[in-house]
């Protein structure tokens, strides 16, 4: 009969009714049930919805059985997800339903499909095999059996009306596999019951054909039959007979197969089957259950930790001096008799064997819960447990004492375990962004990779300790089982083994942590200074200081243990130190390989490789073209004075002190070479002996020298031997680039020729042009004049030692007009030399400033010398009567010229020439840029000292400048005198005698000169016309007391109202005092121990001729 088709079963998502064509299977006779069932009122009277009667859309397609089932689900999905409804928006609703149906229907849009072969490979090769590998044989067998059943049942899916078709079975299986979860305990339990519920299939019977096919007379053919064990035979079976023929079946009577009891007769020849599988399996199960129960009882007898367990020794025995096991109960009985309530006694205590107590202590040492020692949950301190079982041969005090020793070790190791766990937790957690600026110094916590490496090293030592304890426990268990060597187990021997094997190494490590915590919290009043709170402790110490402090404490502790003869602890601390040093050692390797991070002005912060804050080298963030980059860009971090005031902690670990300067220079050299396009590491990577090709770990480096950790000095020498070759190669490569490609020596010669005036021809011609401007009272300080004059002089002399375009002269200040009165007006002259990059790291602005000071001083000496040379006394006075008076000027000019020439020769020959030769000889041997800079700076300091331009010779410099000003003043005085002789006749009566009237002495007060006027007795009543001469020694003492002579040109002296003899006498006396002062200062410096002492000795010797 044809069953009525409901609207939901034939209506697709587009609203069309499509009737399925009838098949031969559908034309079946109607059943009684279907013919008698009247139609329901709900189905006959229900009006059709608007959706079911809507016209077909352009997206509609013939409906399938699957689409009719999915249509209601698609409509619900669209309504829930999009909120559309056919009543509100019919067109969009139908479009959405078509979209969902098209993507979900397998017949229209093919999805990911598979076949049965692929499913067999996937199921057996993954799920079944995975269960077998994980030793879940029950699960593997159950999966394989269930899969076989599913495949067998699927072969019966031939009806077209079935919900699951055979062609879609792989897809269903794949869906089930994808929806399945990992096997749980319930899964394994069900797998066991599934295998047990599976009916066992009896094996195939053995036929007489198979038996007769075998050779009955070769070998032991009947081996294992008749109930004999495998490998045995029945000898003389032909003479032994019990009236029955033995079974010919290969299966034993005790096998897991069923048997019917009696064998058949020979004529019938039935298959020789013995028993049934169910009976044999049941017998074996009962036998195994009995064995399991006996095993469980034996195991329970050894479970001393159970409350109902009792020792197999009579504790009520009286004390026997020959039996140590009676000591403990006897002492308890004595205490119980003395107790009032008799609460103490051996019957109330629980006793265990000492071997079990040793196992409990070993478990405690490994940080696990035990019966003997209790650990408090707040302070993690261990104490003997008050409820610990007793030992027969120990008194209560003795047992508490020995357990207290183990409790102390447990406490130490527990604190270290907590520290390691806290560090590992902080590493695995999310790091908060550290605030910058000054707030960081107040709020930052410890984030140190060195501390993390230290925690890892401590954890390795704890694991060694745990493995040692586990091995001890294993040996005890083997001895109890009779599979190991016999042992004598006792708590005392265990305590001695722990002490001898580990030698207090954990106590030393914990003490180092306590000291480190004390330094970290030195600026905070924290009451909780537990070592496991280090990650959360605020501190003001930089990370580099904390790392260096920890390494120094470890190395110091290793040295102390070695000196005390504790070799085991020293070696363990050395291992911890080596692992803790690995982060710093890795930073050193990266610094040497990549060099310093160089930043340009246009680089962003993301493009710059920053140094680790834990590294002992600090980045001051200077750009590449900054002349101070080499000296100040990358420097060692500043040390910190700890608050106890007894320790100055450097940011550099102590064992790196010998090599740290070379590391700093090598890294800067590699970085600079990289910026110049030279990759030092790459170009040397093919070398046979390149130091960094085999960059060892720090632990491997330590292992290469057994005695390296005995003291920090040996370790420093070991590291120096490891790194010196690379550092030297990097420095030599950079120095060779500077000298060969950057023309360092050419620019050095130009600087010396310009500032030190070693090229006399060019500098002499230039100074002559400039001095002529000064003498003519012209603008000698004009910027264009100075630079054009220097350029013209260089070009006229065809000089190739200097490029005039790199030199710029200028004048700063307003004292240029005073050049006619003092040489100090030249101090405003600036001489600049444009040194190309990267030579600016050698010739820094401060260095060129020192060169400028030398240039100005030499120019001042040259100015005084030039002034004296241009004074021509012969023929200067045309008046015959005054020619005799010119002799005084001639003598004064001779004195000044002698001192100036002596000073000039000393500066040019004994100072500059000698020092330059010495400097060039050492400079050519420099092996690094740092060494070049140091030699050059020392060379400049020596020149400044010998030229009286440093702080130690400032007084002598002032005296020499006053002498140079005397030369300028002497020329003015002589010009006034020679000019007056031609224009003023009254000057003819000037006398050269020493007699001075009282009126002249009063006028002397109005004269401004180089020295303070000598005190005169104006209140004297003496009317003598002549004054006594002042002692020369007293004048010299006054000069030494003043130590400086500052000329004043605020007023011009009136030479017409003062005789020239008085003026010349005063100049001569002041010159004499100044020269003697300079000579005594040079003698004092010559008695020193510095390198400049010999030069000042030469000057003192040269000035000795002054008095002669």
C-alpha positions, 0 to 999 in steps of 0.5 A: 500500500502506498503510505501518504506522504506528508508535506514535510517529507516531499517539500524541498526548501524552494516550496515545490512538491516533487513526488518520488517515482515508484519502484518495484519495491514500493509496489507491495501489497497493503498491510492490514495496519496501514489499510485500517488506519484512518487519516488523522484530522491534524494532517487532513484539516491543517491549512497549508502555510504561505511558505509551502505554496509560494512560487518557485525561485530561480535558485530552486532545484529538484528536491532530494530526500536529503534536502527535504530532511535538511529544509526545516533545520536550514530554516531554523538556522537562518532564523536564529542566526540572521533574525530573518523570517518569512513574514518580515522579509520573504525574499532575503529569507528564501535566499539565505535558506537556499545558500545554507541548503546548497552548502550543506547538501552533499549531493549538490556540492561535493564535500570532503569524502573518503572510501573504505580503504582509506578508513581501514588504513586510518582506523587500524594504522592510527587508533588501533596501533596507538592503543597497542603502543600505549600498552592498552591491548584491551582497547586495541582488541575492542576497537578492532572487533567492533570495527569488524562487526560494523563492516559485517553489518554494513554489508546488509545495508541493501534496502534503499529506505535505510537511513545509512547507505553502504556507499555513505558508510566511510563518511559516517565512520569519519564523522564518528572518528572526528567527533570522538574524544581521547580514551578515558578510564571509563573507555578502558573499563568498557573495553575490558567488559566488551572483550569479556562479553564477546563469545569465544570461538572454539578453535578448529578441530584437528582431523586425522588427515592432519595427524597422519600427515605428520611423521610419527617416528621422528623426534619426540612427536608426543611431547607435551601430551598426556598432561606433561609439561611442555618439553617433557615426554613419556618414556616407555609409553608403549609398556605403560597402559592404564586401559585407555588410549591417550588423547590424540588432541594437541590440546591439554586437558587443562587448556582453555577449550571445552572438553566432552569428557570421554574420547570416542572409539577409534573406528568413529574417528571423531575430532580429538577435542578435549573440553570446552573453553568456558570451563577451562577459562573459569578454572584459570580465573579462579586460580588467578584470583586466589593468587592475587588475593595471596599476593595482596595479603603479603603486600599488606603485611609490609605496609608499615604506614597503615594504622593497623600495622604492627611490627613482628617483634614482641615489644613487651620483652624485658631489657636485654643488654645483648639485644639492642631492640629492647632498649626503646620499649624498656625506656618507655616502660620506665617513663610510663611507670613514672608517669602519673596517668600511665599514658606512656608505654611501649604498648601505646607506641607504634614501632617500625623497622629501621630499614623502613625508617631509612626509606621514610627519611629518604622520601623526606629528603626528596621533598615528599610526605613521610611519617618521620619528619614534618614540614610547616606550611608557612615557613617550610621548616622541617622538624621531627614529627611528634607522631613519628613511629618509634624505633626499637633500639633508639631512645626518644631523645636519640631518635629526635636528635638524629631526625633533627639532623635530617630535618635541617638538611630537609629545610635547606633543600626545601628552601632551595626547591621553593626558590627554584620553583618561584624563579621558574614560575616568574619566567613562565609568567607574563613579564610586565613592562618596566617603567622608564626613567627615575621611577624604574629605580624605585619600582623595578623587580629582579629580572635577571637571566643570571639568577634564572641560570643560577636557579637552573644550576641549583635545580640540577644539583637538587636532582642529583641529590634526589637521584642519589636518594632514589638509588639508595632506596632502590638498593634497600628494596633490592636487598629486601627482595634478595636481588641485590647485595646485602646491606646494613641499613641504619640512620647513622650510616645514612646521615654520614653518607649524606654528609660525606657525599654532599658536604654541606653544598646546599648550606653554602648555596642557601647562605649565598642566597641569603646574602644576595637577598640582604644586598637586594633589600638593602634600601627597603625595610622588608620583614619577609626576606625569604629566598623564594620571594626574590622575583617580587623583591623591589630593589634599586640595584641595576640588573648588571650589579645583581648579576655581578654580585651573584657571580662574585659570591659564588666564585668566592664561596668556591675558593673558600671551600677549596681552601678548606679542603672541601673538594666535593663542595668546591666542585659542585659550586664550580659547576653551579658557577659555570652554569650561572655564568652562561648568560653573561658569557653568551652576551660576551660572545654576541658582543664580540661577534656583532660588535657595538650597536651603532645608531644613526640620527635617522634610525628609529628606536625599533631599528636599533639593537639594544644591549641587555640591561644585565650586560656590564657594558652600557649604551649612552645612545650617542649617534655614529658621527658624534666624536665622543662615541668611541670614548663615551658611547659605550662604557662600563657601567658605574659601580655601586657602593652597598649600604653597609659601606664595606663593599664596592660592587662593580658591574663587571664580575671579578673574573673578567677584570683582566680582559674587560677593557679588551672586550670593550675595545674589541666590540667597538672595533667590530661594530665600527668595522661593520659600519665601514662595510668590513665584516670582520667576523665573516672575513675571518670565518674561513681562517684556520685558527679563528677564535670565535669559530669554536665558541665554547660554552662557559662550562666547556671552558672551565672543564678544559682547565681543572685548576681554573676555579681555585682562584679568580686570578687563574680563571681570569688568565684562562679567559684572557688566553681564550679571548685575547687572540680575537680581541687583538685581531679586531684591534689590529684590523681597525688600526690597519684600516685607519692607517692605510685607508683613512690616511691617519698619519697624513692627518697627524702630520698636518695637525702637528705641523699646524698646531705645533709649528713643526713646518717652519716655512709655512707657519713663519710666513703666515705669522710674519703676515699676521704680525705685520698687520698687528704692527700697523694697527690693522684688523689682524683678527678679520676672518677673511684675512686670516683664512685667505692669508693662510691659504695664500701662504700654503699655495705659495710654498707648494706645501702638500703636507696640509690641505688648506681647505680643512683649516679655518681660523677665526677670532672670538673676543674683544681684546684684539685691539690690545695686541699692542700692549699684551700678548694675551690678546692672541688667546681669542684666536681659534684654529680649527682642523676638519678631521674626517670620519672616523679619525674624529674619535682620535682628534676629538674637540677636547683634543683639538682644544689642547692643540689650540692652547699649544698653538696660541702659546707658541704664537705668543712666544713668536710674537714677543720674539718678533717684536724684539727682533724689529727693534733696531737700536743702531741709527735709531737716535739721530741726536749724537748726545743721546747715543750714549744713553741708547746703551741702556736700551741695548742691554735691556733688549739683550736680556729680553732676547736671551730669555725669549730665544732660550725659551723658544729653543727649549720649546721647539727642540727639547719639548716638541721635537723630542716628544713628537719623535717619541710619540711617533715611535710608540704610535706606529706600534699601537695595536688598537684604536684604544691604544692609539687614543691613549698614546695620543692623549698622553702625548698631549698631556706631556706637551701641555705640562712641558709648555707650562699649560697644565694646572701644576705649572700655572704659576710659571705660565703667568710669569712667562706671559708677564715676561712676554708682555715686557717685550711688548712694553719695552718696544712701546717704551723705546718707540716713545723714547726715540720719537721724543728725541726728535720732537721734544728738546726738553728731553736733552736734560734727562740724566741717566744717574740714579739720583732721584729727588723727593718730587720724583718719588712722589710722582712715581706713585702715579706710574702704572707698571708691571709690579707694585711700587716699592713702599717709600717712607713719605713721613720721613724727616730726612732731607737727604737728596739720595735714597738708599738702594733696595736690596735685590733679594728682598725684591725677589722674595716679593716676586715669589710671594705674588707668583703672578704679574698681571700687567694693566694697560688702563692708563698710558704712562707719561714718559715725559715726566719720568726719567728713562733710567728709572723706568729701565731700572724697574723693568730690569729688576722685574725681569731679573726676578721673573727669570729667577722665579721661572728657573727655581720653578723649573728646578723644583719640577726637575726634582720630581719623578714624572716623565717631564722632570728631565725636560725641566731639568734642561730648562733649569740648566739653561737658565743658570746662565742668566746670572752669569 
